[in-house]
Amino acid sequence: MSHSHPSTLDKAITTSRNVVITCTVTLTAALLGMTLPSLPGSQSHAQTPAHSIPAAPAAATPTGKVVAYTLETVMEGGKMGFKSPDGTFNPVLHAQPGDTVKITLINGDGILHDIAIPELNQDSTDIGTKGSRTELSFVAEKAGTFTYICNLPGHVAAGMTGQLIVGNPAATPAASAPSIARNPTDLPAPLARRAPQHLKYEFETIEKVGHLADGTTYNYWTFNGQVPGPFVRIRVGDTVDVTLKNPKDSVAPHSIDFHAVTGPGGGAAATQTAPGGQTNFTFKALNPGLYVYHCATPMVAHHITSGMYGLILVEPEAGLPKVDREFYVMQGELYTQKAIGEKGDAGFDVDKLLHEDPEYFVFNGSTDALTKEYPMKAKVGETVRVFFGVGGPNYASNFHVIGEIFDTVYPEASMANAPMKHVQTTLVPAGGATMAEFKLQVPGNYPFVDHALSRMELGLKAMLHVEGPENHAIFKGKVQSGGGH
C-alpha cells in the first residue's frame, strides 16, 4: 500500500495543542545547520532494509490462531520508539508460521507515523493525530526474523525499529554474509611532488548486511561498500570535487563531512542526500594533515557507528618521508541488540548508543578483519607507516603496538608541528587520527591494540606478522604459545 508523505522530515512532525515536539533527528539537524532531504515523490516510504530474509519454503498453512499486539508511538529521552502496554521499548514480537498477526498501533505523541514490515510487504496507513489508531493484520507465512519500522523519513534512525520473530529462532539461523572489511593495504601510493590539481571523487552510500563476527551479521551503512570508506590521498592546494550518490533502495538519507574541509558542515550541509539522490560540492585543501571523514546525517552517531567513516590524507607540498609499507586502520564501536557472541543478525540498539554502551569494538569493521581476513605482513628491516583513525562515534583509542615502540608519531595527525619520537602509546580521540612510523628489527607477531585492553575481549584486535632473520642482539628467547598476544 502506498501513502502520500510530506516532502521533508520537518513537515512530518505535527503539533498538538501548541506543544512543539522535537525529535532527536530534527534537533541534531538544527544544531548542525542542516536541512534534511525529502524523499523522492515516487518513494513515499523508506525502502526495504538490506537485511532481507532469504526466500522461505512454501507458505505455511493457517493455524486459525490470532496473535494480537498493541503498540504505542512514544518519544522519550530524545528518541522515538514503539512501546508495549507493559512499558517495553521496541518489544520483540513472536508468532508461529500460519498464525494471524494483528498489530494495533496507537499514536501517542502527535507525530505522523505508520508501522511496516518491509520484508513481508506489510504497511499500515499513516496516523498523525494523538490517540488515532491503525492496524496491520496478516498471516505469518514463513519462519524468520523480520524487522518492523516506522517508514517516515528519519524515524528508523531516531529509534523506531524492532523485531518480529516467526517460529523458533534457532531453526532460522542467519545466512552467511559477505565481508565489509577493507584491506589495510588498500590505499593509494604516496604522491610524487607535483603542482596542485583539480581532482574528482565519487562516493556511494551502500547499506548492506555484512560479516561482523563468527556466525554474526550486522546491517552496515558504508561508503562504497566497505569499512572504513576509501582512503583519499591529495596534497595541500588541490581542489577537490566530491559527488555523493545514495541508491534508491537505501533506508536512510546520508551525507559526507570531511574534517579537512573549510566550509559548512565540512561538506555535509551540501550533501544531505535522499535515497535515489545525488549531491555535489567542491573544496580546496588548505591544511596538510590526516583527517577523518564521516556521514553527518542525524542521528549522526547512528550513521557513524554503522560504518560510515574513513580517512583523507592531505600531504604537504614536499610529500611524506619514504617508508617501505603503509597500512590503513580505523577503530570503531558497534551498539547491537544481541550481546557479543550471540549468533545471527546482531541488530542495532539505539538505547545502547545513547548510553555509550557498545557490545563490540572493531578494527576495519569486524572482529576478525585484521586477524583472520587481512593480517598485515612485513619484513625485518622495513619501516612501516600506520595511518590510524578513530571513527567512534564515542570512544577514544590508546593506540599501541605490542612489542614495538613508535619511532615517530604525528600527534593528532598534525603535520605543522615537529613529530614526537620514541612513543609507546598514543592517544587518538574519537573523530581524530594519527600517523605512526617504526622500523622492524625482530621477526614475530605484533598485535595492534587499544591499550584499554578489555576491548580486546570485545573484538578489538589486529595482527602484524613480521618475517626475517632473528636478531639476538636485540631479542633472544623462546616464543611460547598462549602468552596472551
C-alpha positions as CSV (number, residue, x, y, z in Angstrom):
1,M,0.0,0.0,0.0
2,S,1.4,3.4,-0.9
3,H,0.7,6.6,1.1
4,S,1.5,10.2,0.5
5,H,4.0,11.7,2.9
6,P,5.2,15.3,3.5
7,S,8.2,16.3,1.5
8,T,10.6,16.9,4.5
9,L,11.1,15.5,7.9
10,D,10.1,18.8,9.5
11,K,6.7,18.5,7.7
12,A,6.3,15.0,9.0
13,I,6.3,16.4,12.6
14,T,3.0,17.7,13.7
15,T,2.0,19.7,16.8
16,S,-0.9,19.2,19.2
17,R,-2.4,22.0,21.3
18,N,0.5,24.3,20.6
19,V,3.0,21.9,22.2
20,V,6.0,21.6,19.9
21,I,7.6,18.1,20.0
22,T,11.0,17.9,18.5
23,C,12.7,14.6,17.7
24,T,16.4,13.9,18.1
25,V,16.9,13.9,14.3
26,T,15.4,17.4,13.8
27,L,17.2,18.8,16.8
28,T,20.6,17.5,15.7
29,A,20.0,18.8,12.2
30,A,19.2,22.2,13.5
31,L,22.3,22.3,15.7
32,L,24.4,21.4,12.6
33,G,22.7,24.0,10.4
34,M,21.4,21.3,8.0
35,T,18.2,20.7,6.0
36,L,17.4,17.1,5.7
37,P,16.4,16.0,2.2
38,S,12.9,14.9,1.2
39,L,12.4,11.5,-0.3
40,P,11.6,11.4,-4.0
41,G,8.0,11.7,-4.8
42,S,7.9,8.2,-6.1
43,Q,9.3,6.9,-2.8
44,S,6.9,7.9,-0.2
45,H,8.3,5.3,2.2
46,A,11.8,4.1,3.1
47,Q,12.9,1.1,1.0
48,T,13.1,-2.5,2.1
49,P,16.1,-2.9,4.5
50,A,19.1,-4.7,3.1
51,H,18.8,-7.5,5.6
52,S,16.0,-9.3,3.8
53,I,15.5,-12.9,4.9
54,P,16.3,-15.5,2.2
55,A,13.3,-17.0,0.5
56,A,11.4,-19.5,2.6
57,P,9.7,-22.7,1.7
58,A,6.0,-22.7,0.6
59,A,3.6,-20.6,2.7
60,A,2.6,-22.1,6.0
61,T,-0.9,-23.4,6.4
62,P,-3.1,-21.0,8.5
63,T,-3.4,-22.3,12.1
64,G,-6.5,-20.3,12.9
65,K,-4.7,-18.8,15.9
66,V,-4.7,-15.0,16.2
67,V,-1.7,-13.3,17.9
68,A,-2.5,-9.7,18.8
69,Y,-0.2,-6.9,19.9
70,T,-0.8,-3.3,20.8
71,L,2.0,-0.7,20.4
72,E,2.0,3.0,21.1
73,T,4.3,5.5,19.5
74,V,6.4,7.5,22.0
75,M,9.2,9.9,22.2
76,E,11.3,9.5,25.4
77,G,14.8,10.7,26.3
78,G,15.3,12.3,22.9
79,K,14.5,9.1,20.9
80,M,11.4,7.7,19.2
81,G,10.1,4.2,19.6
82,F,7.2,1.8,19.9
83,K,6.1,0.9,23.4
84,S,4.0,-2.1,24.5
85,P,1.4,-1.8,27.3
86,D,3.9,-3.3,29.8
87,G,6.3,-0.4,29.1
88,T,8.8,-2.4,26.9
89,F,10.5,-0.2,24.3
90,N,10.5,-1.7,20.8
91,P,9.5,-5.1,22.1
92,V,10.2,-8.3,20.3
93,L,7.0,-9.8,18.9
94,H,6.5,-13.5,18.4
95,A,4.3,-15.8,16.3
96,Q,4.3,-19.2,14.7
97,P,4.1,-19.9,10.9
98,G,0.5,-19.8,9.9
99,D,-0.6,-17.6,12.8
100,T,-2.6,-14.4,12.0
101,V,-0.7,-11.5,13.4
102,K,-2.6,-8.4,14.3
103,I,-0.7,-5.3,15.4
104,T,-2.6,-2.3,16.5
105,L,-0.7,1.0,16.5
106,I,-1.8,3.9,18.7
107,N,-0.4,7.4,18.1
108,G,0.9,8.5,21.5
109,D,2.9,11.6,20.6
110,G,1.0,13.5,17.9
111,I,3.7,12.9,15.3
112,L,3.0,11.4,11.9
113,H,3.8,7.6,12.0
114,D,3.0,4.3,10.4
115,I,4.1,0.7,11.0
116,A,5.6,-1.5,8.4
117,I,7.3,-4.9,8.0
118,P,9.1,-4.4,4.6
119,E,10.4,-8.0,4.3
120,L,6.7,-9.2,4.5
121,N,5.3,-6.4,2.3
122,Q,3.2,-5.1,5.2
123,D,2.5,-1.4,5.6
124,S,-0.2,0.4,7.6
125,T,-1.9,3.7,6.9
126,D,-0.5,6.8,8.4
127,I,-1.7,8.3,11.7
128,G,-0.8,11.8,12.8
129,T,-3.3,12.7,15.5
130,K,-2.6,11.8,19.1
131,G,-4.9,8.9,20.1
132,S,-5.6,7.8,16.5
133,R,-5.1,4.1,15.5
134,T,-4.1,1.9,12.6
135,E,-3.7,-1.8,12.2
136,L,-1.7,-4.5,10.4
137,S,-3.3,-7.9,10.0
138,F,-1.7,-10.7,8.1
139,V,-0.9,-14.4,8.1
140,A,2.7,-15.2,9.0
141,E,3.5,-17.3,6.0
142,K,7.2,-18.1,6.7
143,A,9.6,-18.5,9.6
144,G,12.3,-16.0,10.2
145,T,13.3,-12.8,12.0
146,F,11.8,-9.7,10.4
147,T,12.1,-6.0,11.2
148,Y,9.2,-3.7,11.9
149,I,9.8,0.0,11.5
150,C,8.1,3.4,11.1
151,N,8.6,4.3,7.4
152,L,8.6,8.1,7.9
153,P,11.9,9.7,6.8
154,G,14.4,9.7,9.7
155,H,12.3,7.7,12.1
156,V,14.3,4.5,11.9
157,A,17.4,6.5,12.6
158,A,15.6,8.0,15.6
159,G,14.9,4.6,17.1
160,M,11.7,3.3,15.6
161,T,12.6,-0.3,14.8
162,G,12.0,-3.7,16.4
163,Q,11.8,-7.4,15.6
164,L,9.1,-9.9,14.8
165,I,10.2,-13.5,15.2
166,V,8.1,-16.1,13.5
167,G,8.8,-19.7,14.6
168,N,11.8,-20.9,16.5
169,P,14.8,-18.5,16.0
170,A,17.2,-21.5,16.4
171,A,15.6,-23.0,13.3
172,T,16.3,-20.0,11.2
173,P,20.0,-19.2,11.5
174,A,21.4,-16.1,9.9
175,A,22.7,-16.6,6.4
176,S,26.4,-16.1,5.9
177,A,27.2,-12.6,4.8
178,P,30.0,-11.1,2.7
179,S,32.9,-9.3,4.2
180,I,32.7,-5.5,4.5
181,A,36.3,-5.1,5.9
182,R,38.7,-3.0,4.0
183,N,42.2,-4.5,3.4
184,P,44.6,-2.3,5.3
185,T,46.9,-2.2,2.3
186,D,44.1,-0.8,0.1
187,L,45.3,2.8,-0.2
188,P,46.8,4.9,-2.9
189,A,50.6,5.2,-3.3
190,P,52.5,8.2,-2.0
191,L,52.2,11.3,-4.3
192,A,55.0,12.4,-6.4
193,R,56.0,16.0,-6.0
194,R,53.6,18.0,-8.2
195,A,51.7,21.2,-8.6
196,P,48.1,21.5,-7.2
197,Q,45.5,19.7,-9.3
198,H,41.7,19.6,-9.7
199,L,40.5,16.1,-8.6
200,K,37.2,14.4,-8.7
201,Y,36.0,11.7,-6.2
202,E,32.7,9.8,-6.2
203,F,31.2,8.1,-3.1
204,E,28.2,5.8,-3.0
205,T,26.4,5.2,0.3
206,I,25.8,1.5,0.4
207,E,23.6,-0.2,3.1
208,K,24.4,-3.9,3.2
209,V,24.4,-6.9,5.6
210,G,28.0,-7.9,6.3
211,H,30.1,-10.2,8.5
212,L,30.6,-8.9,12.0
213,A,31.9,-12.0,13.8
214,D,31.8,-15.7,13.5
215,G,28.1,-16.5,12.9
216,T,27.0,-12.9,13.5
217,T,26.0,-10.3,10.9
218,Y,25.2,-6.6,11.0
219,N,23.3,-4.2,8.7
220,Y,26.2,-1.9,7.9
221,W,25.9,1.6,6.3
222,T,29.1,2.2,4.3
223,F,30.9,4.5,1.9
224,N,31.5,2.4,-1.3
225,G,30.6,-0.9,0.4
226,Q,33.5,-1.3,2.9
227,V,34.5,-0.2,6.4
228,P,36.3,2.1,6.6
229,G,35.5,4.1,3.4
230,P,38.0,4.7,0.7
231,F,41.4,6.2,1.7
232,V,41.6,9.6,-0.1
233,R,45.0,11.0,-0.8
234,I,45.6,14.5,-2.0
235,R,48.1,17.3,-1.5
236,V,47.7,20.8,0.0
237,G,46.4,23.2,-2.6
238,D,44.4,20.7,-4.5
239,T,40.8,21.5,-5.4
240,V,38.5,18.5,-4.9
241,D,35.2,17.9,-6.5
242,V,33.0,15.4,-4.4
243,T,29.9,13.7,-5.7
244,L,27.8,11.6,-3.2
245,K,25.3,9.1,-4.5
246,N,22.6,7.4,-2.4
247,P,21.0,4.4,-4.1
248,K,17.2,4.4,-4.3
249,D,17.0,1.2,-2.2
250,S,18.6,2.8,0.8
251,V,16.5,3.1,4.0
252,A,18.0,6.4,5.1
253,P,19.4,9.7,3.8
254,H,23.2,10.1,4.0
255,S,25.9,12.8,3.7
256,I,29.6,13.2,4.0
257,D,31.6,15.5,6.3
258,F,35.4,15.9,5.7
259,H,37.3,17.2,8.6
260,A,39.8,18.5,6.0
261,V,37.2,20.9,4.6
262,T,36.8,24.5,5.5
263,G,33.1,25.2,4.8
264,P,29.6,24.5,6.2
265,G,29.4,21.1,7.8
266,G,32.7,20.0,6.2
267,G,30.5,19.4,3.1
268,A,27.7,17.7,5.0
269,A,25.5,20.8,4.6
270,A,25.7,20.4,0.8
271,T,25.4,16.6,0.7
272,Q,22.2,15.6,2.6
273,T,21.2,13.1,0.0
274,A,17.9,11.2,0.0
275,P,17.6,7.7,-1.4
276,G,17.8,7.8,-5.1
277,G,19.5,11.2,-5.0
278,Q,22.9,12.7,-5.8
279,T,24.7,15.8,-4.5
280,N,28.0,17.6,-5.1
281,F,30.3,20.2,-3.7
282,T,33.9,21.4,-4.2
283,F,36.6,22.4,-1.7
284,K,40.2,23.5,-1.6
285,A,42.6,21.6,0.7
286,L,44.2,24.4,2.8
287,N,45.9,22.5,5.5
288,P,48.1,19.3,5.4
289,G,47.3,16.5,7.8
290,L,45.4,13.2,8.2
291,Y,41.7,13.8,8.7
292,V,38.6,11.8,9.4
293,Y,35.5,11.9,7.2
294,H,32.1,10.5,8.2
295,C,28.4,10.7,7.5
296,A,26.7,13.6,9.3
297,T,23.0,13.0,8.8
298,P,21.0,12.9,12.0
299,M,21.1,10.8,14.1
300,V,24.8,11.3,13.2
301,A,26.1,8.7,15.7
302,H,23.9,6.0,14.2
303,H,25.4,6.5,10.8
304,I,28.9,6.6,12.1
305,T,28.7,3.5,14.3
306,S,27.2,1.6,11.4
307,G,30.4,2.1,9.4
308,M,30.2,5.4,7.7
309,Y,33.7,6.8,8.3
310,G,37.1,7.0,6.6
311,L,40.4,9.0,6.3
312,I,41.6,11.7,3.9
313,L,45.3,12.5,3.8
314,V,46.3,16.0,2.7
315,E,50.1,15.7,2.0
316,P,52.3,18.7,2.4
317,E,53.9,20.2,-0.7
318,A,57.1,18.2,-0.2
319,G,55.3,14.9,0.5
320,L,55.9,12.5,3.3
321,P,59.2,10.7,4.2
322,K,59.6,7.5,2.3
323,V,58.7,4.2,4.0
324,D,58.6,0.6,2.8
325,R,54.9,-0.1,3.7
326,E,51.8,1.8,4.7
327,F,48.7,0.5,6.4
328,Y,45.2,1.9,6.7
329,V,43.5,1.1,10.1
330,M,40.4,2.6,11.7
331,Q,38.7,1.8,15.0
332,G,35.0,1.9,15.7
333,E,32.4,0.6,18.1
334,L,29.0,-1.1,17.5
335,Y,25.9,-1.0,19.6
336,T,23.9,-4.1,19.0
337,Q,20.7,-5.7,20.3
338,K,22.3,-9.0,20.7
339,A,25.1,-9.5,23.2
340,I,28.6,-10.1,21.9
341,G,29.0,-13.8,20.9
342,E,25.3,-14.3,20.1
343,K,24.8,-15.7,16.6
344,G,22.5,-14.2,13.9
345,D,21.6,-10.7,12.9
346,A,23.1,-8.5,15.7
347,G,20.7,-5.7,15.1
348,F,21.1,-2.0,16.1
349,D,20.3,-0.8,19.6
350,V,19.7,3.0,19.9
351,D,19.4,2.8,23.7
352,K,22.9,1.4,24.0
353,L,24.2,4.0,21.6
354,L,22.7,6.9,23.6
355,H,24.2,5.4,26.8
356,E,27.5,4.8,25.1
357,D,27.4,1.1,26.0
358,P,28.8,-0.8,23.0
359,E,28.8,-4.6,22.5
360,Y,31.7,-4.6,20.1
361,F,34.9,-2.7,19.3
362,V,36.4,-3.3,15.9
363,F,39.2,-2.5,13.6
364,N,38.2,-2.1,9.9
365,G,34.6,-3.1,10.6
366,S,34.6,-6.6,12.1
367,T,36.2,-8.6,14.9
368,D,38.5,-10.6,12.6
369,A,39.1,-8.1,9.8
370,L,42.8,-7.7,10.6
371,T,43.5,-11.1,12.2
372,K,41.9,-13.9,10.1
373,E,40.9,-11.9,7.0
374,Y,43.6,-9.4,6.4
375,P,46.5,-9.9,8.8
376,M,49.2,-7.3,8.0
377,K,52.6,-8.6,6.8
378,A,56.1,-7.0,6.6
379,K,59.8,-8.0,6.8
380,V,62.6,-7.3,9.2
381,G,64.5,-4.2,8.1
382,E,61.4,-2.5,6.7
383,T,59.9,0.8,8.0
384,V,56.1,0.9,8.2
385,R,53.7,3.8,8.5
386,V,50.3,3.3,10.0
387,F,47.5,5.8,9.1
388,F,45.3,5.3,12.1
389,G,41.9,6.9,12.7
390,V,39.0,6.6,15.1
391,G,35.5,6.7,13.6
392,G,34.0,6.1,17.0
393,P,31.5,7.6,17.4
394,N,32.2,7.9,21.1
395,Y,35.4,6.3,22.4
396,A,38.9,7.5,22.0
397,S,41.7,5.0,21.4
398,N,45.0,4.4,23.2
399,F,46.8,3.1,20.1
400,H,49.7,0.7,20.9
401,V,51.6,-2.0,19.0
402,I,52.6,-4.8,21.4
403,G,56.4,-5.4,21.2
404,E,57.2,-2.2,19.3
405,I,58.0,1.4,20.0
406,F,56.9,4.1,17.6
407,D,60.0,5.8,16.2
408,T,57.9,8.7,15.0
409,V,54.4,9.8,15.9
410,Y,52.4,12.8,14.5
411,P,50.2,13.7,17.4
412,E,46.6,14.1,16.3
413,A,48.0,13.8,12.7
414,S,49.3,17.3,12.7
415,M,52.0,18.0,10.1
416,A,52.6,21.6,11.1
417,N,54.4,20.7,14.3
418,A,57.5,18.5,14.9
419,P,56.6,14.9,15.3
420,M,57.3,13.1,18.6
421,K,60.0,10.4,18.9
422,H,60.1,7.0,20.7
423,V,56.4,6.8,21.8
424,Q,54.9,3.7,23.5
425,T,51.2,4.5,23.2
426,T,49.5,7.5,21.6
427,L,46.0,8.8,22.4
428,V,43.7,9.3,19.4
429,P,40.3,11.0,20.0
430,A,37.0,10.0,18.5
431,G,36.9,11.7,15.2
432,G,40.7,12.0,15.2
433,A,43.7,10.4,13.6
434,T,47.4,9.9,13.9
435,M,50.4,8.7,11.9
436,A,52.9,6.3,13.5
437,E,56.1,5.0,11.9
438,F,58.5,2.3,13.2
439,K,61.3,0.2,11.8
440,L,61.0,-3.6,12.2
441,Q,64.1,-5.2,13.7
442,V,62.9,-8.6,15.1
443,P,60.6,-11.2,13.5
444,G,57.4,-12.3,15.1
445,N,53.8,-11.3,15.6
446,Y,53.0,-7.8,16.7
447,P,49.3,-7.1,17.8
448,F,47.8,-3.7,17.2
449,V,45.6,-2.9,20.2
450,D,43.8,-0.2,22.1
451,H,45.6,-0.3,25.4
452,A,42.2,-0.1,27.2
453,L,42.8,-3.8,26.9
454,S,39.4,-5.1,27.9
455,R,38.3,-4.0,24.4
456,M,40.3,-6.9,23.0
457,E,37.7,-9.2,24.5
458,L,35.1,-7.2,22.6
459,G,36.7,-7.8,19.2
460,L,39.4,-5.1,19.0
461,K,42.5,-6.9,17.7
462,A,44.8,-6.8,14.7
463,M,48.0,-8.5,13.8
464,L,51.2,-7.5,12.0
465,H,53.3,-10.6,11.1
466,V,57.0,-9.8,10.5
467,E,59.2,-12.3,8.8
468,G,63.0,-12.3,8.6
469,P,66.2,-13.3,10.3
470,E,66.5,-13.4,14.1
471,N,68.4,-10.5,15.8
472,H,69.6,-11.9,19.1
473,A,71.5,-8.7,19.8
474,I,68.1,-7.1,20.3
475,F,65.9,-10.0,21.4
476,K,66.6,-13.6,22.4
477,G,64.1,-16.0,23.9
478,K,61.8,-18.8,23.1
479,V,58.4,-17.5,22.0
480,Q,55.7,-19.5,23.8
481,S,52.1,-20.0,22.7
482,G,49.3,-18.8,25.0
483,G,51.1,-15.7,26.1
484,G,48.1,-13.5,25.7
485,H,49.2,-12.0,22.4
